[in-house]
Each structure stands twice: as C-alpha cells, then as structure tokens.
Amino acid sequence: MLGSGARAAVGRFWAPVAVRLARAGVTPDMVTVTGTVGAIAAAVTLIAHGVLFWGAFTVTLFVLLDMLDGALARARGGGSAFGAVLDSTCDRAVDAAVFGALVWWYTGAGDDRLLALLALVGLTLGVLTSYIKARAEGVGIPCDVGLVERTERLILVLTGTGFTGLGIPYAVDVGLWLLVVGGVVTVGQRVVAVHRGARGRALTPTAPAP
C-alpha cells in the first residue's frame, strides 16, 4: 500500500522540523488543528467556488502540515490517546470538506451531476473504510489491509482536481472513478479480513451498568 510508504517518507521529511518545534513548545494537537482548519478553509473557499487548482494545492499544503503532528509527537517522546482521537477526527473532517466542496461545485456552477455523485460515493466509501478498521480493532481484530487508504484517496482526488483546474480534461473524472473503484475494493478487502479474523471468536458481552 502506498499509504504506509508515503507516511514514512513524509515523517522523515518533517523529522528535523519537528525537533525544532518541540523545543519551541509546539504540541502535536496545535499542528493537527491548524492543518485541519487550513485545509477545510481552502476546500470551502476555493474548491467549492471552482478555483480548483489553487484549492487542491492549498489543501495539499495543509494536509502535509497535518502529517507533521506524528513526527512532532515522536520528537516529544510519544503521542497521547486524546491526540490520536483528535487526529482521526480531524482527518474525517478534512475528507468531508474536500469531497463536500466538490459536490457543492458540481451540483452548482460546475454543472456535472455525475461527478457530484462520484464525489459523494467516494466520501461514503472513505467513511466506511475508516469505520470498518476502527470497529474491527475495537473488538480486537487487526484490519490493516486495503488498496485505497486515506493517503491514496487524497492523492487521487486532489491530483485530479488540481489538473482539472489547469485545464486538463477529464482529470477529476479519472481520479474520482479510480477512487470509487478502489474504494469498493478496499471495503471488500476489509470485510473479508474481518470475517477471517473473527472466525472462532465470540463477542464478549458488555456488563450492564449499575
């Protein structure tokens, strides 16, 4: 999967910056929130209004900034449970903003209901992909498989959006179709992985609250 390799490369890139920020007292949560707010603002103000290239470019910058939080957490000696939940929550918010902005544009001035539908389906598949993994790990079943994880989703949608903004025809069409097909495959892979991992396991009933 591209996701793990890409995250490792970004982590190495940010490592020296993270050390300096840690010494300055910057926390991973600060970086997470900054990257999230910036990416959402870029999606809402640029992509949703048809400024596709600069919107995709700006969102990409803030997504890369958001990836600094992991390197910063390591530089500070490890992350926190709250930071992990905050990071995951903010990731979902950014995904919703990017795909929602495309839906808004293509159901309005962009006037392409098929692309709007593909963006909506891509968002739904992304949510399912993340939810299956979280739910599986919550019951003790590892679920790290998947052709298209978040990194791949963002690469496909932002590259296609950016190239479309540069006037390259069908770039966002190709990106969204690849994302949808890959998303369906990924959801299937994770369901199969959970089915295999659940064999012979019984769900432990939760004790009633006093």
PAMAR-437311 format. One record per residue (C-alpha): residue number from 1; x, y, z. Coordinates in pm, 1 decimal. Example, Ala and Ser with C-alpha at 12.3 -4.5 7.8 and 13.67 -1.06 7.14 Angstrom:
  num        px        py        pz
    1    1230.0    -450.0     780.0
    2    1367.0    -106.0     714.0
END
This chain:
  num        px        py        pz
    1       0.0       0.0       0.0
    2     120.4     346.2     -85.5
    3     -14.7     493.0     236.0
    4     240.0     346.0     477.9
    5     534.3     424.7     249.7
    6     413.8     777.7     186.5
    7     362.2     841.1     557.0
    8     713.5     714.9     631.4
    9     864.8     943.8     366.9
   10     670.8    1245.2     497.8
   11     776.9    1155.0     851.7
   12    1144.3    1158.4     754.7
   13    1096.4    1491.7     577.9
   14     934.3    1652.9     883.3
   15    1164.0    1496.5    1147.8
   16    1418.1    1783.8    1175.4
   17    1139.0    2043.9    1171.3
   18     954.0    1853.1    1442.6
   19    1258.5    1859.1    1671.0
   20    1278.9    2237.9    1646.5
   21     907.1    2282.3    1705.1
   22     915.5    2050.4    2005.7
   23    1191.1    2261.0    2159.4
   24     978.2    2571.0    2098.3
   25     686.2    2418.8    2289.1
   26     458.3    2348.5    1993.5
   27     232.8    2048.1    2055.4
   28     104.7    1790.5    1805.0
   29    -254.1    1893.4    1880.4
   30    -176.4    2251.4    1776.7
   31     -42.2    2128.2    1443.8
   32    -338.7    1895.1    1391.8
   33    -593.4    2171.2    1447.0
   34    -400.2    2422.7    1233.2
   35    -371.0    2180.9     941.8
   36    -736.7    2084.9     968.9
   37    -870.1    2441.0     983.9
   38    -648.9    2545.4     691.2
   39    -749.1    2251.2     472.8
   40   -1120.0    2296.6     543.7
   41   -1098.5    2670.4     476.2
   42    -921.3    2609.7     143.6
   43   -1178.2    2349.9      37.6
   44   -1475.0    2569.8     129.0
   45   -1345.8    2898.7      -9.5
   46   -1161.0    2773.9    -318.5
   47   -1267.5    2427.3    -440.9
   48   -1635.4    2487.7    -366.6
   49   -1619.2    2802.4    -581.8
   50   -1442.6    2643.6    -876.8
   51   -1087.9    2760.8    -800.5
   52    -978.7    2402.4    -843.4
   53    -601.9    2422.2    -892.9
   54    -525.1    2661.8    -610.1
   55    -779.6    2490.5    -390.2
   56    -618.9    2149.6    -440.1
   57    -271.5    2299.7    -399.9
   58    -359.4    2475.8     -74.0
   59    -538.2    2174.8      72.2
   60    -233.7    1962.0     -11.0
   61      -5.0    2200.4     176.9
   62    -222.3    2187.6     486.6
   63    -258.0    1808.2     465.3
   64     121.2    1780.0     457.0
   65     136.1    2013.1     757.0
   66    -114.4    1791.4     935.7
   67     120.0    1495.9     881.2
   68     376.7    1682.8    1089.1
   69     185.0    1601.1    1406.2
   70     306.1    1239.8    1411.4
   71     670.2    1342.1    1375.1
   72     620.4    1606.6    1642.6
   73     464.7    1352.5    1879.2
   74     766.4    1124.9    1834.8
   75    1002.9    1416.5    1893.3
   76     821.1    1489.9    2220.3
   77     852.2    1128.8    2335.5
   78     520.8     988.6    2215.1
   79     164.6    1090.3    2146.5
   80    -142.3    1087.5    2368.9
   81    -468.4     894.6    2346.3
   82    -655.7    1222.4    2305.2
   83    -418.1    1328.5    2027.9
   84    -480.0    1004.9    1838.6
   85    -858.5    1051.4    1856.9
   86    -830.1    1420.3    1765.2
   87    -611.5    1340.3    1464.9
   88    -850.8    1074.6    1335.9
   89   -1149.8    1302.8    1386.8
   90    -982.1    1591.7    1206.3
   91    -887.8    1362.8     916.1
   92   -1254.3    1276.5     868.2
   93   -1346.5    1646.7     881.1
   94   -1093.8    1734.1     609.2
   95   -1213.6    1447.9     388.6
   96   -1572.8    1565.4     427.8
   97   -1476.2    1923.3     341.5
   98   -1285.4    1826.3      25.4
   99   -1548.2    1591.8    -113.7
  100   -1832.3    1814.2       4.9
  101   -1673.3    2108.9    -176.7
  102   -1662.6    1906.4    -499.2
  103   -2027.0    1805.5    -454.9
  104   -2118.9    2170.9    -398.0
  105   -1930.8    2288.0    -708.2
  106   -2054.7    2018.1    -942.1
  107   -2417.7    2048.5    -832.5
  108   -2396.1    2424.1    -887.2
  109   -2188.0    2623.0   -1131.4
  110   -1975.2    2319.8   -1221.6
  111   -2294.0    2155.8   -1353.2
  112   -2191.0    1789.9   -1359.8
  113   -2418.6    1572.6   -1150.6
  114   -2224.1    1255.0   -1231.6
  115   -1904.5    1399.4   -1083.1
  116   -2102.5    1520.5    -783.2
  117   -2236.2    1167.2    -735.7
  118   -1887.5    1017.0    -769.1
  119   -1755.2    1259.7    -508.3
  120   -2039.2    1167.5    -272.8
  121   -1980.5     795.1    -324.3
  122   -1605.6     847.5    -272.8
  123   -1672.3    1022.2      57.6
  124   -1906.6     744.0     169.3
  125   -1655.1     472.9      81.6
  126   -1384.6     661.0     270.0
  127   -1602.2     673.8     580.2
  128   -1679.8     302.0     550.1
  129   -1312.0     218.0     502.9
  130   -1215.8     400.8     820.7
  131   -1515.2     276.7    1019.1
  132   -1457.1     -90.8     940.2
  133   -1098.5     -66.0    1061.2
  134   -1190.9     123.3    1378.2
  135   -1475.6    -114.8    1462.9
  136   -1264.6    -423.1    1391.3
  137    -975.8    -303.3    1605.4
  138   -1227.8    -217.3    1877.8
  139   -1312.9    -587.3    1906.9
  140    -950.2    -697.1    1878.4
  141    -928.1    -784.3    1507.4
  142    -641.6    -624.7    1310.3
  143    -753.9    -468.5     982.4
  144    -463.7    -303.9     801.7
  145    -544.8    -427.3     450.9
  146    -674.6    -206.9     173.6
  147    -591.1     -94.2    -177.1
  148    -702.0     267.3    -125.2
  149    -647.7     422.1     216.9
  150    -669.7     788.9     309.2
  151    -337.5     885.7     151.3
  152    -436.7     730.9    -180.8
  153    -782.3     889.8    -165.8
  154    -636.1    1235.0    -118.1
  155    -375.0    1183.8    -389.9
  156    -640.6    1078.7    -640.8
  157    -895.9    1348.3    -561.1
  158    -652.5    1638.3    -515.9
  159    -440.4    1549.1    -820.4
  160    -747.7    1513.5   -1038.1
  161    -896.0    1836.8    -904.2
  162    -572.2    2029.0    -948.8
  163    -514.8    1907.9   -1305.0
  164    -872.9    1993.4   -1394.9
  165    -806.0    2342.9   -1262.7
  166    -512.8    2362.7   -1503.1
  167    -741.3    2281.2   -1794.0
  168    -654.2    1913.7   -1837.3
  169    -979.6    1747.3   -1949.9
  170   -1129.0    1456.2   -1755.0
  171    -857.9    1464.8   -1488.3
  172   -1101.4    1481.9   -1197.1
  173   -1325.5    1227.4   -1373.6
  174   -1041.2     976.1   -1386.9
  175    -935.8    1049.4   -1029.3
  176   -1286.5    1003.2    -891.1
  177   -1358.0     687.1   -1090.0
  178   -1030.1     531.7    -973.2
  179   -1111.6     635.3    -618.5
  180   -1460.1     483.4    -629.4
  181   -1345.0     155.0    -782.1
  182   -1051.0     135.3    -543.0
  183   -1277.7     226.2    -252.1
  184   -1519.5     -55.6    -331.2
  185   -1227.3    -299.8    -349.2
  186   -1089.1    -170.2     -20.0
  187   -1420.6    -204.4     163.7
  188   -1447.5    -558.8      31.6
  189   -1091.4    -639.1     139.3
  190   -1156.9    -515.1     490.3
  191   -1485.4    -700.1     525.7
  192   -1312.3   -1021.7     416.7
  193   -1022.0    -957.6     655.9
  194   -1260.5    -904.9     946.1
  195   -1460.0   -1215.3     853.1
  196   -1142.4   -1423.1     856.2
  197   -1014.2   -1265.9    1176.4
  198   -1346.1   -1320.7    1352.6
  199   -1350.6   -1697.5    1299.4
  200   -1368.9   -1875.5    1630.6
  201   -1412.9   -1550.7    1824.0
  202   -1713.2   -1470.3    2036.6
  203   -1811.4   -1112.1    2109.5
  204   -1771.6   -1057.1    2482.4
  205   -2097.6    -919.4    2620.4
  206   -2073.8    -586.5    2798.0
  207   -2166.6    -595.8    3163.0
  208   -2480.2    -390.7    3240.5
  209   -2416.7     -56.5    3406.1
  210   -2504.0     -46.1    3777.2
END
